[in-house]
Amino acid sequence: MNVDDIVFDADGLIPAVVQDVNSKEVLTVAYMNRESLQKTIDTKETWFYSRSRQTLWHKGETSGNVQRVSDLRYDCDRDALLVLVHPQGPACHHGTYSCFTESLLSEERTQESNDFTIVRTVAATIAERNHERPEGAYTTYLFEEGVDKILKKIGEEASEIIIAAKNRDGEELAWESADFIYHLLVLLEEQQLSFDDVLDTLRERHGK
């Protein structure tokens, strides 16, 4: 099967559902034409076709929030695509992990659909802070101070975890663990290492 076997509509487009390969969250739905599909295959990063601007666009070209393609599947009619990706930041231009955050069944913003998604959301926010460096943000401060500062904070939080555990203080242990995970995600972003790489390592170990 190749691009020539894919069925495009009358406008030369095909809908592409983009899904996080690990969390299984649907991140966005966009369109591809033959050229953007081929670029996606060649570069292993998502390229789409903008119907409003009538031009190709590379996800993350300006924001840095690229999507590394793990697999590219088509449906039984060959007229729709499922793009499985490792997101390197928010999928939505509003800065959220997924474009699908609003509900027709509730007036409130939808909650995280599973426990794993909150980690994704925090990692996406950290990646956005790294790219935009908003003034006054604590995450910006960490990136500007550099790796030594980030490592110092990780060491401090690890020590706090030990103290909380020794004191049998469950509430404090949960709090300090959350702080540790946040700073670890900052370190991964600073080192340009995806959280997916950590998950892949865990998956490999578990398989053994």
Buried (B, 14 or more C-beta within 10 A) or exposed (E): EEEEEBEBEEEEBBBBBBBBBBBEBBBBBBBBBBEBBBBBEEEBBBBBBEEEEEEBBBBBEEBEBBBBBBEBEBEEEEEBBBBBBBBBBBBBEEBBBBBBBEEEEEEEEEEBBEEBBBBBBBBBBBBBBBBEEEEEBEBBEBBEEEEEBBEEBBEBBBEBBEEBBEEEEEEBBEBBBEBBBBBBBBBBBBEEEBBBEEBEEEEEEEEE
